[in-house]
Each structure stands twice: as C-alpha cells, then as structure tokens.
C-alpha cells in the first residue's frame, strides 16, 4: 500500500525512537491528529488570501541584500526552498533588504504560480541597501516583478515602519501601491512593524490589510513585552487584518532551547490572533523540527 506524502514526512521526521536531528533539535513524538497542521492553508484576515500556516522566512539578520540564508550560498538556499515546497510550505517571505528574490524565483521555477504565495517588502529608509536612491514604489515593484519572474506579488509590505505617524509619512507610497493593487500587480498590502506605536497605528489604518509583527512569550526582539503587544494584535485581528508572526524562535536564540521553543510555538498558535508563523529556517532539519512542534499543539 502506498504511503501518503505527508504521512511519510511525519514518520520520517519522528524517526526511530525520536532520533537526534542535530544542532540541539530533537524530533517530537508523533503528534496527535488533533494538532495543528503546519502546512494547512489558512485565511489571512479578510484579504481573501490563504497562506500556509508555516511560512519560510529568508531574511535572518538581513541587510545590504544579504541574510543568514543567502550566506549559505545559492545552491544550498535554493535546495532548502525546494525542500520546503516538497514538505508543504507554500508561502515565502522575502524583502529587497534580504536580496532573496532571485533565489526563490529560480528555486520555484516550473512549479505552478498558483501553488505558492510570495511576500516581499519595500525598504524605504536611508541605509541598509547598496543604493542611496529610493525610487517611487511603482519603480520598485516593477523591479520586484522582474526579479521574481511573476505577474503579481501576493502580499507587499512597507518594511520596518517605526514612527507612530508612519501613515502620514508614507502616504504617497501607500497611494501608489493602492493603484498597483487595483491593476492586479499586488493582491494585498500591509506593513512590517518595528515599534509598539507603529503597530498601534497599523491597527487603526484602513489601508493596512496585513501586519508582520514580532511575537513570542519572552519579548525577544519584540516591540514591547508580550503583555503590551498581544492586545494590539487582537485589535488588529478583530479589524479583519491578517497577522503574520515573526521572531517565533526569538531570531534564532531559542534554537537550542527545547522547552522554550515548544512554549513559543504553542503561545503563538493559542493566541487566536496570529494567522501565520514566519520562521527563518536555516536548514531542512529546522523545518521538520518546527513542523513537529506545531503538530503537538492541539487545535482546541
């Protein structure tokens, strides 16, 4: 009898007796069927989009169009992207800042465009990119589409908004992006927030359809403590906006901490206001480890 692909992956991930996966990662026991499916398609707020519950990030410690992922080399990163796709991850998070557009485009070449979703971000501040010039959003998006070899981007964000009045500062770019969305070049728009004030502004701004937010129970690389951030995320989610959680593994600082890694995944999934977990995997082993931990968290 042929074994279904996901069943095979689950059994392979747990291994005989829960074998050591390396770098402090140990596969969990085979999950209860009531656990979350890491590869299920889930609604992103009211955008009409559905992303896989686990998203592959490509920008750990990113800047100047490099990241931990790109520093592994083109062949290794592209193989990891293809492995993620075969596992079931069909949502990929990128940014101009990370320089990962071409890696993802080449790795997914030949696969149906409607079988995966692309997220990218426009860097609008001075610094952190090789070029000093910051052209208008329409010029940037045209380049993104060429780099990604696609006719549209599923979710496009303004990257790293910090000031509480960012909607005023960036209104011109927001208006340009709205026109591009009306033309079908973008499916949904949003922001990646890097301060509590910016997060609160995103909750109130009608233009925002989805928010990237840093969330874990330990306040690691976050905009405030969990007690401060969570109420804002609940407000954002209640307004029908998508919520994509970043820094679930504390920007890698929980990589070798079994108990707190489990707790962080459980925390995000149980909040009820985080749609997608965006994790900057650096190996196929880490994909399997995170998936196993997601499956351990009961749905109800």
C-alpha positions as CSV (number, residue, x, y, z in Angstrom):
1,X,0.0,0.0,0.0
2,X,1.4,3.4,-0.9
3,X,2.0,5.8,2.0
4,X,0.7,9.3,1.5
5,X,3.4,12.0,1.3
6,X,2.5,13.8,4.5
7,X,2.2,10.6,6.4
8,X,5.7,9.6,5.1
9,X,7.1,13.0,6.2
10,X,5.6,12.8,9.6
11,X,7.1,9.3,10.2
12,X,10.4,10.3,8.7
13,X,10.5,13.4,11.0
14,X,10.0,11.5,14.2
15,X,12.4,8.7,13.2
16,X,13.1,5.6,15.2
17,X,12.8,6.4,18.9
18,X,12.9,10.2,18.3
19,X,16.4,10.3,16.9
20,X,18.6,13.3,17.3
21,X,18.3,15.7,14.4
22,X,21.4,17.8,15.1
23,X,22.2,21.2,16.5
24,X,20.1,20.5,19.6
25,X,17.0,19.7,17.6
26,X,15.1,16.6,18.6
27,X,12.1,15.4,16.8
28,X,8.9,15.2,18.9
29,X,6.9,12.1,19.3
30,X,4.4,11.5,16.5
31,X,1.6,14.1,17.1
32,X,-2.0,13.6,18.0
33,X,-4.3,14.0,15.0
34,X,-6.0,16.9,16.8
35,X,-2.8,19.0,16.5
36,X,-2.3,21.9,14.1
37,X,-1.3,21.1,10.5
38,X,1.8,23.3,9.8
39,X,1.1,23.1,6.0
40,X,-2.6,23.8,6.1
41,X,-3.8,26.8,4.1
42,X,-5.3,29.4,6.5
43,X,-7.1,32.7,5.7
44,X,-5.0,35.8,6.1
45,X,-7.6,38.1,7.7
46,X,-10.1,39.3,5.2
47,X,-7.7,39.7,2.4
48,X,-9.1,36.7,0.5
49,X,-5.6,35.1,0.5
50,X,-4.8,31.8,2.1
51,X,-1.2,31.1,3.2
52,X,0.3,28.0,4.7
53,X,0.3,28.2,8.5
54,X,4.1,28.0,8.5
55,X,5.9,30.4,6.2
56,X,9.5,30.2,5.2
57,X,11.4,33.4,6.0
58,X,14.6,34.3,4.1
59,X,16.0,37.3,6.0
60,X,17.5,36.3,9.3
61,X,20.0,39.1,10.3
62,X,19.4,40.6,6.8
63,X,20.8,43.8,5.3
64,X,22.6,45.1,2.2
65,X,20.8,42.3,0.3
66,X,22.3,39.5,2.4
67,X,21.0,37.3,5.2
68,X,21.9,34.2,7.0
69,X,20.0,32.3,4.3
70,X,21.9,33.8,1.3
71,X,25.2,33.5,3.1
72,X,24.8,29.7,2.8
73,X,25.3,30.0,-0.9
74,X,22.9,29.9,-3.8
75,X,22.8,26.1,-4.3
76,X,22.2,25.4,-0.6
77,X,19.4,28.0,-0.2
78,X,17.6,27.0,-3.3
79,X,17.7,23.4,-2.3
80,X,16.2,24.4,1.1
81,X,13.5,26.4,-0.7
82,X,12.6,23.3,-2.8
83,X,12.7,21.1,0.2
84,X,10.3,23.4,2.0
85,X,8.0,23.3,-1.0
86,X,8.0,19.5,-1.1
87,X,7.3,19.3,2.7
88,X,4.3,21.5,2.1
89,X,5.4,25.1,2.8
90,X,4.0,27.2,0.0
91,X,4.5,30.7,1.4
92,X,7.8,32.5,1.1
93,X,8.7,35.7,2.9
94,X,11.3,38.0,1.2
95,X,12.4,41.6,1.0
96,X,14.6,43.9,-1.0
97,X,16.7,44.2,2.1
98,X,17.5,40.4,2.1
99,X,18.3,40.1,-1.6
100,X,16.4,36.8,-1.9
101,X,14.0,37.4,-4.8
102,X,16.2,35.6,-7.4
103,X,16.8,32.6,-5.1
104,X,13.1,32.0,-4.6
105,X,12.2,32.6,-8.2
106,X,14.9,30.1,-9.5
107,X,14.1,27.5,-6.9
108,X,10.4,27.5,-7.7
109,X,10.8,27.7,-11.5
110,X,8.5,25.3,-13.2
111,X,6.0,25.0,-10.4
112,X,2.5,26.4,-10.9
113,X,2.4,30.0,-9.8
114,X,-0.9,29.4,-8.0
115,X,0.6,26.7,-5.9
116,X,2.7,29.1,-3.8
117,X,2.5,32.6,-2.4
118,X,5.1,35.4,-2.4
119,X,5.6,38.0,0.2
120,X,8.0,40.9,-0.2
121,X,8.8,44.2,1.4
122,X,9.9,47.7,0.2
123,X,12.8,49.3,2.1
124,X,12.1,53.0,2.1
125,X,14.5,54.4,4.7
126,X,18.1,55.6,4.2
127,X,20.8,53.0,4.6
128,X,20.8,49.2,4.7
129,X,20.7,48.9,0.9
130,X,23.7,49.4,-1.5
131,X,21.9,52.2,-3.4
132,X,21.4,55.7,-1.9
133,X,18.4,56.4,-4.1
134,X,14.9,55.4,-3.1
135,X,12.7,55.5,-6.2
136,X,8.9,55.6,-6.0
137,X,7.1,52.4,-5.2
138,X,5.9,51.8,-8.7
139,X,9.5,51.7,-9.9
140,X,10.5,49.3,-7.1
141,X,7.5,47.0,-7.7
142,X,8.3,46.8,-11.4
143,X,11.8,45.6,-10.5
144,X,10.4,43.1,-7.9
145,X,8.2,41.5,-10.5
146,X,11.1,41.0,-12.9
147,X,13.3,39.6,-10.1
148,X,10.6,37.2,-9.0
149,X,9.6,36.3,-12.6
150,X,5.9,36.8,-11.8
151,X,3.0,39.0,-12.8
152,X,1.9,39.6,-9.2
153,X,3.0,39.6,-5.6
154,X,0.6,38.1,-3.1
155,X,1.4,40.4,-0.2
156,X,3.6,43.5,-0.4
157,X,4.7,45.4,2.7
158,X,6.3,48.6,3.6
159,X,9.3,47.3,5.5
160,X,10.2,48.2,9.1
161,X,7.8,51.1,10.0
162,X,8.7,52.6,13.3
163,X,7.2,56.1,13.7
164,X,3.7,56.2,15.1
165,X,2.8,58.6,12.3
166,X,4.1,56.4,9.5
167,X,0.7,56.5,7.7
168,X,1.3,60.3,7.2
169,X,5.0,59.9,6.3
170,X,4.4,57.2,3.7
171,X,1.0,58.2,2.3
172,X,2.4,58.9,-1.2
173,X,3.9,55.4,-1.4
174,X,0.7,53.9,0.0
175,X,-1.4,55.6,-2.7
176,X,1.0,54.4,-5.4
177,X,0.8,50.8,-4.1
178,X,-3.0,51.0,-4.0
179,X,-3.1,51.8,-7.7
180,X,-0.8,48.9,-8.4
181,X,-3.1,46.6,-6.4
182,X,-6.1,47.9,-8.5
183,X,-4.1,46.9,-11.6
184,X,-3.6,43.4,-10.2
185,X,0.2,43.6,-9.6
186,X,-0.4,43.1,-5.9
187,X,-3.0,41.1,-4.1
188,X,-2.8,42.6,-0.6
189,X,-0.9,45.4,1.2
190,X,0.5,45.9,4.6
191,X,3.4,46.8,6.9
192,X,6.1,45.2,8.9
193,X,6.1,46.9,12.3
194,X,9.1,47.5,14.5
195,X,7.7,49.6,17.3
196,X,4.6,49.5,19.5
197,X,3.5,52.9,18.2
198,X,3.7,51.7,14.6
199,X,1.8,48.6,15.5
200,X,-1.0,50.6,17.1
201,X,-1.1,52.9,14.0
202,X,-1.4,49.8,11.8
203,X,-4.4,48.7,13.8
204,X,-6.2,52.0,13.0
205,X,-5.1,52.5,9.4
206,X,-7.7,51.3,6.9
207,X,-5.0,50.9,4.1
208,X,-3.4,48.1,6.1
209,X,-4.7,44.6,5.2
210,X,-2.0,42.6,6.9
211,X,0.7,43.1,9.5
212,X,4.1,41.4,10.1
213,X,4.7,41.5,13.9
214,X,7.3,40.2,16.2
215,X,5.8,37.8,18.8
216,X,7.0,35.3,21.3
217,X,6.3,34.9,25.1
218,X,9.7,36.2,26.1
219,X,9.8,39.7,24.5
220,X,12.8,38.7,22.3
221,X,13.4,41.2,19.5
222,X,9.8,42.5,20.0
223,X,8.1,45.9,20.1
224,X,7.4,45.5,23.8
225,X,6.5,42.8,26.2
226,X,4.0,40.1,25.3
227,X,1.6,41.8,27.7
228,X,1.8,45.0,25.7
229,X,1.9,43.6,22.2
230,X,-0.8,40.9,22.4
231,X,-3.8,43.3,23.0
232,X,-2.8,45.3,19.9
233,X,-2.6,42.1,17.8
234,X,-6.0,41.1,19.0
235,X,-7.3,44.6,17.9
236,X,-5.6,44.2,14.5
237,X,-7.1,40.7,14.0
238,X,-10.5,41.8,15.2
239,X,-10.4,44.5,12.5
240,X,-10.1,41.8,9.8
241,X,-6.5,42.3,9.1
242,X,-4.1,39.5,8.6
243,X,-1.4,38.9,11.3
244,X,1.9,37.2,10.4
245,X,4.1,36.4,13.4
246,X,7.9,36.8,13.2
247,X,10.7,36.0,15.7
248,X,8.8,33.0,16.9
249,X,12.1,31.3,17.7
250,X,13.5,34.6,19.1
251,X,15.6,35.4,16.0
252,X,17.3,32.0,16.5
253,X,18.1,32.5,20.2
254,X,15.7,29.6,21.1
255,X,17.3,27.2,18.5
256,X,18.9,25.1,21.2
257,X,16.2,25.5,23.9
258,X,13.8,22.7,23.6
259,X,11.3,23.7,26.3
260,X,11.1,27.4,25.3
261,X,10.9,26.6,21.6
262,X,7.8,24.4,22.3
263,X,6.3,27.1,24.5
264,X,6.8,29.9,21.9
265,X,5.2,27.9,19.2
266,X,2.3,27.0,21.5
267,X,2.0,30.6,22.6
268,X,1.6,32.0,19.1
269,X,-0.8,29.3,17.9
270,X,-3.0,29.7,21.0
271,X,-3.4,33.4,20.9
272,X,-6.1,33.2,18.3
273,X,-4.9,36.3,16.5
274,X,-1.8,35.1,14.7
275,X,-2.6,33.6,11.3
276,X,0.8,32.6,10.0
277,X,4.2,31.7,11.7
278,X,7.0,33.2,9.6
279,X,10.3,31.4,10.5
280,X,13.8,32.0,9.1
281,X,14.8,28.4,8.6
282,X,18.5,27.8,8.0
283,X,18.3,24.0,7.4
284,X,15.8,21.3,6.4
285,X,16.2,19.9,9.9
286,X,14.8,23.1,11.3
287,X,11.8,22.9,9.0
288,X,11.0,19.4,10.3
289,X,11.6,20.4,13.9
290,X,9.2,23.4,13.8
291,X,6.6,21.3,11.9
292,X,6.7,18.6,14.6
293,X,6.2,21.3,17.3
294,X,3.3,22.9,15.5
295,X,1.6,19.4,15.3
296,X,1.9,18.9,19.0
297,X,-0.3,22.0,19.7
298,X,-4.0,20.9,19.9
299,X,-6.4,22.8,17.7
300,X,-8.9,23.2,20.5
